[in-house]
C-alpha cells in the first residue's frame, strides 16, 4: 500500500519541479530585463527603456496567439523579445527555449499580472 502512495507522489514532485524550471526565475529575469548587455546588446538600451514597470506590455500578452511588434507579426512572446533584442538593443536573438528567455518571460508575466490586479 505504501508503494502505491510513494510512486504517484514522486511523479507529482518531478512534474512540479519541471513546471518550476519551465516557468523561469523572475529575479534573474528582472536583471536581464534591466541589463544593457542582454542578448549582447550594444545600444545602451534595456528592455526597461521601453517597458519600465510593464509599460506597453498588454494585459493579455501571454493569452494571444499572435503578436505585433514594430510592424511585424510574431507567433510567440519569445519571438517578440528577440525582435526587441535585435532591433532596439542591437544584440543577437537568444534561443527561445534558453534559461535566459524563460527568466525574462517569467519576469514579463509578473509585470503583466500586476497590471491585471
N, C-alpha and C positions, 0 to 999 in steps of 0.2 A: 504494500500500500504506500509506503514512504517513497519508493522509487517512482511511482506514478506521479507523485506530487513534485519531486525534485526535478524530473526531466522537463515538464512544462515550465517550471519556474526558471530553470537555466535557459531555456529557449526564450522566454519572455525577457530575461535580463539581456541576452545577446541582441534581441531586436531593439530594445530600448537604447542600448549602447550604440548600435548602428545608427538609429534615428538621431541621437545626440551628436554623433560625429558628422552626419549629413547636414545638420542644422547650422553648424559653424559656431565660431567663437565671437560673440558680439563685441567684447572688449578689443580683441585684435582687429576686428572689422572696423571699429571706430578709429583705431590708429591708422589703418590703411586708408580709410576714407579721408583722413586729415593729413596724409603724407604726400608731399610734392614729388616724391620719387616712386609712388605706387605705379606698377607696370613699367618702370623705367622712365617715368615722366621727366621731361626736360623743360617744360613751360613755366615751372614755378607754381602752377595752379594745383589745386587739390579737388577732390570730389566736392568737398565742403565749400569751395569757392563759389560754386553754382547752387549747391544744395544744402546750405547751412541749416541745421535743425530740420532737415527734411523738405526744405523749400523746393518747389517744383516736382516733388515726388507725389503723385496722386494717391489718394487713399486706397484705390483699387488696383494699385500697381501689380501686386502679386496674384490678382484674380483674373486679369485679362489674358487672352490668348495671344494677342499681337500688340506690339508697342511701336510708337513712332518716336524717333529721335533724330533731330537735325534733318528732317525731311525723308528719312529712311525708315522703312518698316522692318521691325525686328521680330523674331519668333519668341524670344525669351528676355527676361530681365538681365540675365548674364550677357546676352548679346549686346544689350544697350550699354551695359557697363563697359564692355570692350570698345564700343564706338566712342564713348567718352574718353577712355584711356588713350585711344589713338588720336582723336581729334582735339580735345581740349587739353589733355595732359601731355600730348606729344610723346606718348610711350608706345609700347607694343602690347597687343592683346595678350591676355593670360588665358590659360586653359579654363574652360567653363566648369570643369569638374575638379579644379585645384582647391587646396585648402584656403588659399587667399580669396578666391572667388566665393567659396562657401562662407567665409568670415565676413566679407563685405556685404553679401546678400543678407546674412543674419542681422547685421547692423542696420541695413536699409529696412528690413522687415520691422525691426524695433522702432525705427523712426516713423514708418507708416502706421504702425499700431498706435503710437502716441497720437497721431492725427485723428484716428477713429474715435479715441476715447474722449 
